[in-house]
Amino acid sequence: MLNRRILRIKAFKVLYSSVLAENMSLSEAEAQLELSCEATRDLYVYMLGIVAPLTKIAQDRIEAAKAKFNPTEEEMNPNMKFAENALAKLLDEDADFQKVYKKKKFDWTQYDLFLKKVMTSVASKEYFAEYMSSDKRSLAEDCKLFTRIYEEEFVDSEELEKILEDKSLYWNDDLAYSLTWCCKTLKSLAKGEKWSLLPLYQSEIIKGEGVESDKFFVRKLLQASFAGYEKYSAMVAESVVGWEKERLFSTDVVLIVMGLAEASTFPTIPVKVTMNEYVEISKFYGTMKSRSFVNGILDRLVQQLVNEGQIVKEGKGLL
């Protein structure tokens, strides 16, 4: 599930936390990293579990309309397509999904107001009107609809972000990635495939000969960055004229340290790949000047370590 970009970000957050905390041990940092990785998959399960509660909101509204003193013809004979969607039924009856969901003690009940707002928003959209007006009834149609709901209603939802932040500190910034996997799951369910809990690391999905373990990669990256922080941060400070000591704790420095640690520790990862990754991450976790700063300093220091023989790559074209 987790690709290396996400793993680099998670290791970066843990390393940055350890720098701020000052007294965090490596074992504590590793434990925090493991929790952070598991949390992304938990969020995927939690968001997949929103299908049934949303469906229940629609069912409740239909029943409430029927119970009016003088219901309209439409209220007495409602369109039940969404309320009876096959996806909610499938997930409700999937023993494996329910086992994982209940084991985590996930529940959307306390966020009933949020669910109602989402359902109101969905009901007002053209894509929902098209779905409801179509005579087609199939799991594939329902999965297609919920894919739109995930994309239209949850991405960039500040209210949802606040809910997730209150539930877990580790869910910060993970929503978009988890929703992507929810949509991938809906696509596979639409094809008739059975749900199963995703492997935590992408290397476990790809498998095959020559596939390196992502779990090993991220743990070794954190260990190397943790052990080399003083050395690499000192190199950064020495390479910048007029350096302010306070900036040694900036996200930029942590990213450069990780870039140097990765370039020095993994002989099969091309230097260009490493540099591109940390420059890209700096766009989201630094300032407007971070990209050029990280790129320039990292490039200079990597070249210095190459010249000193501290960065050695296996194979041609990796430097």
C-alpha positions in Angstrom: 0.0 0.0 0.0 2.6 2.5 1.1 5.0 3.6 -1.7 8.4 5.1 -1.1 7.4 8.7 -1.4 4.9 8.2 1.4 7.5 6.3 3.4 10.1 9.0 3.0 7.5 11.6 4.2 6.8 9.4 7.3 10.4 9.0 8.1 10.9 12.8 7.6 8.1 13.6 10.1 9.5 11.2 12.7 13.0 12.6 12.3 11.8 16.2 12.5 9.9 15.3 15.7 13.0 13.7 17.2 15.0 16.9 16.4 12.4 19.0 18.2 12.1 16.6 21.1 16.0 16.4 21.4 15.9 13.4 23.7 13.9 10.9 21.6 15.8 7.6 21.3 16.1 5.6 18.1 13.8 2.8 19.4 11.2 5.4 20.2 11.5 6.9 16.7 11.2 3.5 15.1 8.1 2.7 17.2 6.6 6.0 16.1 7.4 5.3 12.4 5.7 1.9 12.6 2.6 3.4 14.1 2.5 6.1 11.4 2.7 3.5 8.7 -0.1 1.4 10.1 -2.2 4.5 10.6 -2.4 5.1 6.8 -3.9 1.7 6.3 -6.3 2.2 9.2 -7.5 5.4 7.6 -8.1 3.6 4.4 -10.3 1.1 6.3 -12.1 3.8 8.2 -12.9 5.7 5.0 -14.1 2.6 3.2 -16.4 2.1 6.2 -18.3 5.3 5.5 -20.3 3.6 2.7 -22.8 2.0 5.0 -23.4 5.0 7.3 -24.0 7.2 4.3 -26.5 4.7 2.9 -28.2 4.6 6.3 -28.7 8.4 6.2 -30.5 8.0 2.9 -32.7 5.2 4.2 -33.6 7.2 7.3 -34.6 10.2 5.2 -36.9 8.0 3.0 -38.6 6.5 6.1 -39.0 10.0 7.7 -40.6 11.3 4.5 -43.0 8.4 4.4 -44.0 9.0 8.0 -45.1 12.6 7.3 -48.7 13.5 8.1 -49.4 14.1 4.4 -46.6 12.6 2.3 -46.4 13.3 -1.4 -46.7 10.6 -4.1 -42.9 10.8 -4.6 -42.3 10.4 -0.9 -44.6 7.4 -0.7 -43.0 5.8 -3.7 -39.3 6.9 -3.5 -36.5 6.0 -5.8 -34.7 3.3 -3.7 -31.6 2.9 -5.9 -29.1 4.6 -3.6 -30.7 3.4 -0.4 -30.5 -0.2 -1.7 -27.0 0.1 -3.3 -25.2 -3.2 -3.6 -21.8 -1.8 -2.3 -23.1 -1.1 1.2 -24.7 -4.6 1.4 -21.5 -6.2 0.1 -19.3 -4.5 2.7 -21.8 -5.1 5.5 -21.8 -8.8 4.7 -18.1 -9.2 4.1 -16.8 -11.0 7.2 -13.2 -10.1 6.6 -13.9 -6.4 6.2 -16.2 -6.3 9.3 -13.7 -8.2 11.3 -11.0 -5.6 10.6 -13.4 -2.6 11.0 -14.7 -3.8 14.3 -11.3 -4.8 15.6 -10.2 -1.2 15.2 -13.4 -0.1 17.0 -14.2 2.2 14.1 -17.6 4.0 14.2 -19.1 7.0 12.3 -22.1 7.3 14.7 -20.8 10.4 16.5 -20.3 12.2 13.2 -23.9 11.9 12.2 -24.2 15.7 11.4 -21.2 15.5 9.1 -22.7 12.5 7.3 -26.0 14.3 6.8 -24.2 17.3 5.3 -22.3 15.0 3.0 -25.5 13.2 1.9 -27.2 16.6 1.3 -24.3 17.7 -0.8 -24.3 14.4 -2.8 -28.0 14.6 -3.4 -27.6 18.1 -4.9 -25.0 17.0 -7.5 -25.6 16.3 -11.2 -23.6 13.1 -11.0 -26.0 11.8 -8.4 -29.1 12.8 -10.4 -27.7 10.9 -13.4 -27.1 7.9 -11.2 -30.6 8.0 -9.8 -32.3 8.5 -13.1 -30.6 5.5 -14.7 -32.4 2.2 -14.9 -29.1 0.3 -14.5 -28.7 -1.4 -11.2 -25.4 -3.1 -10.5 -22.5 -3.3 -8.1 -20.3 -1.7 -10.8 -22.7 1.3 -11.0 -22.7 1.7 -7.2 -18.9 1.5 -7.0 -18.7 4.1 -9.7 -21.0 6.4 -7.8 -19.1 6.1 -4.5 -15.8 6.7 -6.4 -17.3 10.1 -7.4 -18.4 10.7 -3.8 -14.9 10.0 -2.5 -13.4 12.4 -5.1 -16.0 15.1 -4.9 -17.0 15.2 -1.2 -14.0 14.1 0.8 -10.9 15.5 -1.0 -10.0 18.9 0.5 -12.9 18.7 3.0 -11.8 20.8 6.0 -14.5 19.4 8.2 -13.4 15.8 7.5 -9.8 16.8 8.0 -10.7 18.2 11.5 -12.6 14.9 12.3 -9.6 12.8 11.3 -7.1 15.1 13.2 -9.2 14.6 16.4 -9.2 10.9 16.0 -5.5 10.3 15.2 -2.4 12.6 15.0 -1.0 10.1 12.5 -3.8 10.8 10.0 -2.6 14.3 9.3 -1.9 14.6 5.5 -2.8 10.9 4.8 -6.4 11.5 3.6 -5.7 11.9 -0.1 -3.5 8.8 -0.3 -6.0 6.7 1.6 -8.9 7.9 -0.6 -6.9 6.9 -3.7 -6.7 3.3 -2.3 -10.4 3.4 -1.5 -11.1 4.2 -5.1 -8.8 1.4 -6.3 -10.6 -1.0 -4.0 -14.0 0.0 -5.4 -12.7 -0.6 -8.9 -11.6 -4.2 -7.9 -14.9 -4.8 -6.1 -16.8 -3.7 -9.2 -15.0 -6.5 -11.1 -16.2 -9.1 -8.7 -13.0 -9.4 -6.7 -13.2 -10.1 -3.0 -12.1 -7.5 -0.5 -8.9 -8.3 1.5 -6.8 -6.1 3.7 -4.1 -4.5 1.7 -0.4 -5.4 2.4 1.1 -2.5 4.3 4.0 -2.0 1.9 3.9 -1.8 -1.9 6.8 -4.2 -2.2 4.5 -6.8 -0.6 2.0 -6.2 -3.4 4.5 -6.3 -6.3 6.7 -9.1 -4.9 8.8 -11.0 -7.4 12.5 -11.5 -7.8 14.6 -8.4 -7.3 11.9 -6.4 -5.4 13.5 -4.8 -2.4 11.6 -4.6 0.9 10.0 -1.2 1.5 9.8 -2.0 5.2 13.6 -2.6 5.3 14.1 0.6 3.2 12.2 3.0 5.5 13.6 1.6 8.7 17.2 1.7 7.4 16.5 5.3 6.1 15.4 6.4 9.5 18.3 4.7 11.3 20.8 6.3 8.9 19.3 9.7 9.2 19.0 9.5 13.0 22.6 8.3 13.3 24.0 10.9 10.9 22.0 13.9 11.8 24.7 15.8 13.7 27.3 15.1 11.0 25.1 16.0 8.0 23.4 19.1 9.7 26.9 20.4 10.5 27.8 20.0 6.8 24.7 22.0 5.9 25.6 24.8 8.3 29.1 25.0 7.1 28.1 25.2 3.5 25.8 28.3 3.9 27.2 31.8 4.4 25.6 33.8 7.1 23.8 30.8 8.6 21.4 31.4 11.5 21.8 28.7 14.1 18.0 28.5 14.7 17.5 27.3 11.1 19.3 24.1 12.0 15.9 22.9 13.2 14.1 23.8 10.0 12.3 21.2 7.8 14.8 22.1 5.0 17.7 20.8 7.0 16.0 17.6 8.0 15.2 16.9 4.3 18.8 17.6 3.3 20.0 15.3 6.1 17.7 12.6 4.9 18.8 13.0 1.3 22.5 12.7 2.3 21.7 9.7 4.5 19.8 8.0 1.7 22.5 8.7 -0.9 25.2 7.3 1.4 23.2 4.2 2.6 21.5 2.8 -0.5 24.0 1.9 -3.2 21.3 0.9 -5.7 19.2 4.0 -5.6 20.3 6.6 -8.2 21.4 9.9 -6.7 19.1 11.7 -9.1 16.1 9.8 -7.7 17.1 10.7 -4.1 17.5 14.3 -4.9 14.2 14.6 -6.8 12.3 12.9 -4.0 13.4 15.3 -1.3 13.1 18.4 -3.5 9.5 17.3 -4.2 8.7 16.7 -0.5 10.2 20.2 0.3 7.4 21.8 -1.8 4.8 20.6 0.7 6.7 20.8 4.0 8.9 23.9 3.6 8.7 27.5 2.6 8.4 29.1 -0.9 12.3 29.1 -1.1 12.7 25.5 0.2 12.7 23.9 -3.2 15.7 25.8 -4.5 17.5 25.7 -1.1 17.1 22.0 -0.7 18.0 21.3 -4.3 21.1 23.5 -4.3 22.6 22.4 -0.9 21.8 18.8 -1.4 23.4 18.8 -4.9 26.5 20.4 -3.5 26.9 18.2 -0.5 26.2 15.0 -2.4 28.9 15.8 -4.9 31.3 16.5 -1.9 30.5 13.1 -0.4 31.0 11.4 -3.9 34.4 13.1 -4.2 35.3 11.9 -0.7 34.3 8.4 -1.5 31.5 8.4 1.1 28.8 7.8 -1.6 29.4 4.8 -3.7 26.8 3.4 -6.1 26.6 -0.1 -7.6 26.3 0.0 -11.4 26.7 2.7 -14.0 24.6 5.9 -14.2 23.6 5.9 -10.6 25.7 8.9 -9.5 
